[in-house]
Amino acid sequence: MTGKTDSYDVIIIGAGPAGSQIAYKLAGMGHSVGVVERKESLKGAVCCTGLVSWECVDEFSIPENVIYRWVNSAKLFLPSGKPIQIWRDVPQVAVLNRSAFNQAWAERAQKVGAEYLFSSDVRGIERGQNKTKIIASQRGEMITLQSRVVVVTTGFGSHLLGELDLGGVGDFVMGAQTEVETKNIDEIEVYFGNEIAPAFFAWLVPTLPGKALVGLLSRYNPPAYLRKLLASLSAEGKLSSADVKLTYGGVPLKPLPHTHDDSLLVVGTAAGQVKPITGGGIYFGLMCADIAVNTLHRALETDNLSASGLAGYERTWRRKLGRELTTGYWARKVYEMLGDRQVDRFFRLLESRGMIDELRQAKELSFDWHAGIIARVMGQKLFARAASSIKKPFNFRGRPVQKKKR
């Protein structure tokens, strides 16, 4: 048996930034919007470092009161332990308070009429010709919700995607992170090496004075590698204590094969709209949320919520982000093939040839758009040799490979 039934134009499953962005804009256009979130509130810790570019802050008017600090430099530690300093003259990256950001985005949507249903765990979705039913458990009671269209913005790992038959993300990595008390740390530090984060990287990101986030990505056992890193940083005197609670999360490295169907869209991390190089998904998720809003508004107004009526969403976001995601993924796979000595050699090569300074000074290169950077470094022989052994849909200049005509 189920309890009450509520009906909406749009139900969004997941109250992260992408879901709340869609809720805010659609509710502001006059559509009835329900947001279903399994958590009791948005105040808890989030396994996300919250780094976004100034472009993202500017484009989406992110308020200063959810930004911990602005950053214009970072120190990279190679597998050998050698540090490389990178910087720009003006701040490039904002460190968001992710919990405060999530709350602010949800409150903004609620003010224009979006209804949030917390402590609601979606158990199933039943799509019909004119209405879609969402079955959820809300504080021990089964409820049924109805909508004309459903948007899934659950983040990584939801069982719903498998049930909706949209395919899997194809490749992913797990991450672990924690908040720590620091000593005299005022700059982002990034650590490379297979003894630290195999084939990926770890980070120390200052937030408030005396506070920082420490985390890493790894194909396997990220908690063990993070505990080891915390002990090492504590022994170096950078942390007050290594005895902290960890949070965990998954990061898709490839997008879903399909992100739309009849009365259905998938947006943000759930769709795999994530930078494969860094694992960051806030900016791309917000951009795709706006694309989804435009498509949904037209489809709701014309009452055409079929797969063909919603196909414009997928066409538009893939046209905007497809090259970035494809190029970034294959660069990621190439990096995974390099050993620690090769990584050291690669960075030393970039440094000796002045490419690090060149990249630092190139105004057209961005924290969020990596294809241009990849195109420049792919020409280096060490990287190119590793890349040549991988079948890839682009050449070393980042342009799609053209198939030969027969």
C-alpha positions as CSV (number, residue, x, y, z in Angstrom):
1,M,0.0,0.0,0.0
2,T,1.1,3.5,-0.6
3,G,0.3,6.8,1.1
4,K,-0.6,10.1,-0.5
5,T,-0.1,10.9,-4.2
6,D,1.2,14.2,-5.4
7,S,1.4,15.3,-9.0
8,Y,3.9,17.6,-10.7
9,D,4.9,18.7,-14.2
10,V,8.5,17.7,-13.4
11,I,10.0,15.5,-10.7
12,I,13.8,15.8,-10.2
13,I,15.5,12.9,-8.3
14,G,18.5,14.3,-6.5
15,A,19.0,17.7,-4.8
16,G,22.6,18.4,-5.9
17,P,23.6,21.5,-7.8
18,A,22.3,20.3,-11.2
19,G,19.0,19.2,-9.8
20,S,18.4,22.4,-7.9
21,Q,19.5,24.5,-11.0
22,I,16.8,22.8,-13.0
23,A,14.2,23.1,-10.3
24,Y,14.9,26.9,-9.9
25,K,14.6,27.7,-13.5
26,L,11.6,25.5,-14.3
27,A,9.7,26.6,-11.2
28,G,10.5,30.2,-12.1
29,M,8.9,29.6,-15.5
30,G,5.7,28.5,-13.9
31,H,6.0,24.7,-14.0
32,S,5.2,22.7,-10.9
33,V,8.4,21.0,-9.7
34,G,9.1,18.4,-7.0
35,V,12.6,17.5,-6.0
36,V,13.0,14.1,-4.3
37,E,16.1,13.7,-2.1
38,R,17.0,10.6,0.0
39,K,19.0,12.6,2.5
40,E,17.4,14.2,5.6
41,S,19.0,17.5,4.7
42,L,21.8,19.1,2.6
43,K,23.9,20.0,5.6
44,G,26.2,17.0,5.7
45,A,29.7,16.5,4.3
46,V,30.0,16.0,0.5
47,C,32.7,13.9,-1.1
48,C,33.7,16.7,-3.5
49,T,36.5,19.2,-3.2
50,G,34.4,22.0,-4.7
51,L,36.9,23.6,-7.0
52,V,35.3,25.7,-9.8
53,S,36.7,28.2,-12.2
54,W,36.0,31.9,-12.1
55,E,34.0,31.3,-15.4
56,C,31.7,29.0,-13.5
57,V,31.3,31.5,-10.6
58,D,30.6,34.3,-13.1
59,E,28.3,32.5,-15.4
60,F,26.1,31.1,-12.6
61,S,26.3,34.0,-10.2
62,I,27.6,31.9,-7.3
63,P,27.6,34.1,-4.2
64,E,30.7,34.9,-2.2
65,N,29.2,33.6,1.0
66,V,29.5,30.0,-0.2
67,I,33.1,30.4,-1.4
68,Y,35.8,29.5,1.1
69,R,38.6,31.2,-0.8
70,W,40.0,32.1,-4.2
71,V,43.2,30.4,-5.5
72,N,45.8,31.5,-8.1
73,S,48.6,29.0,-7.4
74,A,49.2,25.3,-6.7
75,K,52.2,23.1,-5.9
76,L,52.5,19.8,-7.7
77,F,54.6,17.1,-6.1
78,L,56.0,14.6,-8.6
79,P,56.4,10.9,-7.7
80,S,60.1,11.7,-6.9
81,G,58.9,14.3,-4.4
82,K,60.1,17.2,-6.4
83,P,57.7,20.2,-6.3
84,I,56.7,22.2,-9.3
85,Q,55.0,25.6,-8.7
86,I,52.3,26.8,-11.0
87,W,50.5,30.1,-10.7
88,R,48.8,32.9,-12.5
89,D,48.7,36.6,-11.7
90,V,45.0,36.6,-10.8
91,P,42.7,34.1,-9.0
92,Q,41.6,31.3,-11.3
93,V,39.8,28.9,-9.0
94,A,37.2,29.2,-6.2
95,V,37.0,26.7,-3.4
96,L,33.3,26.2,-2.6
97,N,31.8,25.2,0.6
98,R,29.9,22.3,-1.0
99,S,27.4,21.9,1.8
100,A,26.5,25.6,1.9
101,F,26.4,25.7,-2.0
102,N,23.9,22.8,-2.1
103,Q,21.8,24.5,0.5
104,A,21.8,27.9,-1.2
105,W,20.8,26.4,-4.6
106,A,18.0,24.4,-3.0
107,E,16.7,27.5,-1.0
108,R,16.8,29.5,-4.2
109,A,14.6,26.9,-6.0
110,Q,12.2,26.7,-3.0
111,K,11.7,30.5,-3.0
112,V,10.3,30.3,-6.6
113,G,8.0,27.4,-5.8
114,A,9.9,24.2,-6.1
115,E,8.9,21.6,-3.5
116,Y,11.6,19.5,-1.8
117,L,10.8,16.1,-0.4
118,F,13.7,15.0,1.9
119,S,14.2,11.6,3.4
120,S,12.6,10.2,0.3
121,D,14.3,7.1,-1.2
122,V,13.1,6.3,-4.7
123,R,12.4,2.6,-5.1
124,G,11.1,2.6,-8.6
125,I,10.0,4.5,-11.7
126,E,7.0,3.4,-13.8
127,R,6.7,5.3,-17.0
128,G,3.3,5.4,-18.8
129,Q,2.1,7.1,-21.9
130,N,1.0,10.3,-20.2
131,K,2.1,10.1,-16.6
132,T,5.2,8.7,-14.8
133,K,4.9,7.2,-11.3
134,I,7.7,7.4,-8.8
135,I,7.5,5.1,-5.8
136,A,9.5,6.2,-2.8
137,S,9.9,5.4,0.8
138,Q,9.6,8.6,2.9
139,R,10.3,8.1,6.6
140,G,9.0,4.6,6.6
141,E,5.9,5.4,4.5
142,M,5.5,4.4,0.9
143,I,4.4,7.3,-1.3
144,T,3.5,7.6,-4.9
145,L,4.4,10.7,-6.9
146,Q,3.3,11.5,-10.4
147,S,4.8,13.7,-13.1
148,R,4.8,14.4,-16.8
149,V,8.6,14.0,-16.9
150,V,11.4,12.8,-14.6
151,V,14.9,14.2,-14.4
152,V,17.6,12.0,-12.7
153,T,20.3,14.0,-11.0
154,T,21.3,11.5,-8.4
155,G,25.1,11.6,-8.8
156,F,27.1,8.5,-9.4
157,G,26.0,4.9,-8.6
158,S,22.2,5.1,-8.5
159,H,20.4,1.8,-9.1
160,L,17.8,3.7,-11.0
161,L,19.9,4.1,-14.1
162,G,20.2,0.3,-14.6
163,E,16.5,-0.1,-14.2
164,L,15.8,2.7,-16.8
165,D,17.9,0.7,-19.4
166,L,20.1,3.7,-20.4
167,G,23.3,1.7,-20.2
168,G,26.2,2.2,-17.9
169,V,28.9,4.8,-17.6
170,G,31.5,2.4,-19.0
171,D,34.4,3.5,-16.7
172,F,34.6,5.0,-13.3
173,V,37.0,5.6,-10.4
174,M,36.4,5.8,-6.6
175,G,37.5,8.6,-4.3
176,A,37.9,9.2,-0.6
177,Q,38.2,12.6,1.2
178,T,38.2,14.1,4.6
179,E,38.5,17.4,6.4
180,V,41.6,18.0,8.4
181,E,43.2,20.6,10.7
182,T,46.3,22.0,9.1
183,K,49.5,23.8,10.1
184,N,50.8,26.7,7.9
185,I,49.1,25.4,4.7
186,D,47.8,28.2,2.5
187,E,48.2,26.7,-1.0
188,I,46.7,23.8,-2.9
189,E,49.0,20.8,-3.1
190,V,48.6,18.0,-5.6
191,Y,50.5,14.7,-5.2
192,F,51.4,12.2,-8.0
193,G,52.8,8.7,-7.7
194,N,51.6,5.1,-7.7
195,E,52.5,4.8,-4.0
196,I,50.1,7.7,-3.3
197,A,47.2,7.4,-5.7
198,P,47.8,4.7,-8.4
199,A,47.3,6.2,-11.9
200,F,45.5,9.2,-10.5
201,F,46.4,11.9,-7.9
202,A,45.8,13.2,-4.4
203,W,45.2,16.7,-3.1
204,L,45.3,19.0,-0.1
205,V,43.0,22.0,-0.6
206,P,42.9,24.7,2.1
207,T,39.4,26.0,2.9
208,L,39.1,28.0,6.1
209,P,42.1,29.2,8.1
210,G,43.6,26.1,9.7
211,K,41.3,23.7,7.7
212,A,41.7,21.8,4.5
213,L,40.3,18.9,2.5
214,V,42.6,15.9,1.8
215,G,41.5,13.3,-0.7
216,L,42.4,11.1,-3.7
217,L,41.1,9.1,-6.6
218,S,42.1,5.5,-7.1
219,R,41.0,2.4,-9.1
220,Y,41.1,0.4,-5.9
221,N,41.1,0.7,-2.1
222,P,41.1,4.5,-1.9
223,P,40.6,4.5,1.9
224,A,43.8,2.6,2.5
225,Y,45.8,5.0,0.3
226,L,44.2,8.0,1.9
227,R,45.0,6.8,5.4
228,K,48.6,6.3,4.3
229,L,48.7,9.8,2.8
230,L,47.2,11.3,6.0
231,A,49.8,9.6,8.1
232,S,52.6,10.9,5.8
233,L,51.3,14.5,5.9
234,S,50.9,14.3,9.6
235,A,54.5,13.1,10.0
236,E,55.6,16.1,7.9
237,G,53.9,18.4,10.3
238,K,51.3,19.6,7.8
239,L,48.3,18.1,9.8
240,S,47.4,18.3,13.4
241,S,46.0,14.8,13.4
242,A,45.5,11.9,11.0
243,D,42.6,10.5,13.0
244,V,39.7,11.7,11.0
245,K,36.5,10.3,9.4
246,L,36.5,9.6,5.7
247,T,33.8,10.2,3.1
248,Y,33.6,8.2,-0.2
249,G,32.2,8.6,-3.6
250,G,32.4,7.4,-7.2
251,V,33.4,9.5,-10.3
252,P,32.3,8.4,-13.8
253,L,35.0,8.8,-16.4
254,K,32.7,8.3,-19.4
255,P,29.2,9.6,-20.1
256,L,26.1,7.3,-20.4
257,P,25.4,6.0,-23.9
258,H,22.0,7.7,-23.7
259,T,20.8,10.5,-21.4
260,H,17.2,10.8,-22.6
261,D,14.2,8.7,-23.3
262,D,10.4,9.1,-23.3
263,S,9.6,11.4,-20.4
264,L,13.1,11.1,-19.0
265,L,16.4,13.0,-18.8
266,V,19.6,12.3,-16.9
267,V,21.8,15.3,-16.0
268,G,25.1,15.9,-14.3
269,T,27.3,13.3,-12.6
270,A,24.6,10.7,-13.1
271,A,24.9,11.2,-16.8
272,G,28.7,11.2,-16.7
273,Q,29.1,14.9,-17.5
274,V,32.3,15.0,-15.6
275,K,35.9,16.1,-16.5
276,P,37.9,12.8,-16.9
277,I,41.2,14.6,-16.0
278,T,40.2,15.9,-12.6
279,G,36.9,14.3,-11.8
280,G,35.2,17.7,-11.4
281,G,31.5,17.9,-12.4
282,I,30.0,21.1,-10.9
283,Y,30.5,23.4,-13.9
284,F,29.6,20.8,-16.6
285,G,26.6,19.7,-14.6
286,L,25.3,23.3,-14.3
287,M,25.8,23.9,-18.0
288,C,23.9,20.7,-18.9
289,A,21.2,21.6,-16.4
290,D,20.5,24.8,-18.3
291,I,20.4,22.9,-21.5
292,A,17.9,20.5,-20.0
293,V,15.8,23.4,-18.8
294,N,15.5,24.8,-22.3
295,T,14.6,21.4,-23.7
296,L,12.1,20.6,-21.0
297,H,10.4,24.0,-21.1
298,R,9.7,23.6,-24.9
299,A,8.6,20.0,-24.5
300,L,6.2,20.9,-21.6
301,E,4.7,23.8,-23.5
302,T,4.1,21.7,-26.6
303,D,3.2,18.5,-24.6
304,N,5.8,16.6,-26.6
305,L,7.7,14.6,-23.9
306,S,8.6,11.7,-26.2
307,A,12.2,10.7,-26.7
308,S,12.2,12.6,-30.0
309,G,10.8,15.7,-28.2
310,L,13.6,15.6,-25.6
311,A,16.4,14.6,-28.0
312,G,17.5,18.2,-28.4
313,Y,19.0,18.0,-24.9
314,E,21.3,15.2,-25.8
315,R,22.3,16.7,-29.1
316,T,23.1,20.1,-27.5
317,W,25.2,18.9,-24.5
318,R,27.2,16.4,-26.6
319,R,27.9,19.1,-29.2
320,K,29.1,21.4,-26.4
321,L,31.1,18.9,-24.3
322,G,31.7,15.9,-26.5
323,R,35.2,16.9,-27.6
324,E,36.2,17.8,-24.0
325,L,35.0,14.5,-22.6
326,T,36.4,12.3,-25.3
327,T,39.8,14.0,-25.4
328,G,40.1,14.1,-21.6
329,Y,39.2,10.4,-21.3
330,W,41.8,9.2,-23.7
331,A,44.4,11.5,-22.1
332,R,43.5,10.0,-18.8
333,K,44.0,6.5,-20.2
334,V,47.4,7.4,-21.5
335,Y,48.4,8.9,-18.2
336,E,47.4,5.6,-16.5
337,M,50.0,3.8,-18.7
338,L,52.9,5.9,-17.4
339,G,55.1,4.7,-14.6
340,D,56.4,7.0,-11.9
341,R,59.7,7.6,-13.7
342,Q,57.9,8.5,-16.9
343,V,55.7,10.9,-15.0
344,D,58.7,12.6,-13.5
345,R,60.4,12.7,-16.9
346,F,57.3,14.1,-18.6
347,F,57.0,17.0,-16.1
348,R,60.7,17.7,-16.3
349,L,60.5,17.8,-20.0
350,L,57.6,20.3,-19.9
351,E,59.6,22.4,-17.4
352,S,62.8,22.4,-19.4
353,R,61.1,23.4,-22.6
354,G,59.3,26.2,-21.0
355,M,55.9,24.7,-21.6
356,I,54.7,25.1,-18.0
357,D,55.3,28.8,-18.2
358,E,53.7,28.9,-21.6
359,L,50.6,27.1,-20.3
360,R,50.5,29.4,-17.3
361,Q,50.6,32.5,-19.5
362,A,48.1,31.3,-22.1
363,K,45.0,33.3,-21.4
364,E,42.8,31.1,-23.6
365,L,43.5,28.0,-21.5
366,S,41.1,27.3,-18.6
367,F,40.8,25.3,-15.4
368,D,37.6,23.8,-16.8
369,W,38.4,23.3,-20.5
370,H,41.2,20.8,-20.9
371,A,41.2,19.9,-24.6
372,G,43.5,22.8,-25.5
373,I,46.0,21.9,-22.9
374,I,46.0,18.2,-23.9
375,A,46.5,19.2,-27.6
376,R,49.7,21.1,-26.6
377,V,51.2,18.3,-24.5
378,M,50.2,15.4,-26.7
379,G,53.0,16.4,-29.1
380,Q,55.6,15.6,-26.5
381,K,57.3,12.3,-27.5
382,L,57.0,10.6,-24.1
383,F,53.2,11.2,-24.0
384,A,52.8,10.5,-27.7
385,R,54.5,7.1,-27.5
386,A,52.1,6.0,-24.7
387,A,49.1,7.4,-26.6
388,S,50.1,5.6,-29.8
389,S,49.3,2.2,-28.2
390,I,45.7,3.2,-27.5
391,K,43.0,3.3,-30.1
392,K,41.7,6.8,-29.9
393,P,39.1,8.9,-31.6
394,F,41.3,12.0,-31.9
395,N,44.8,13.0,-33.1
396,F,47.5,14.7,-31.1
397,R,46.1,18.1,-32.0
398,G,42.8,17.2,-30.4
399,R,40.9,17.0,-33.7
400,P,38.7,14.0,-34.5
401,V,40.3,11.3,-36.5
402,Q,38.8,11.1,-40.0
403,K,38.0,7.6,-41.2
404,K,39.5,6.8,-44.6
405,K,37.1,6.4,-47.4
406,R,37.1,3.0,-49.1
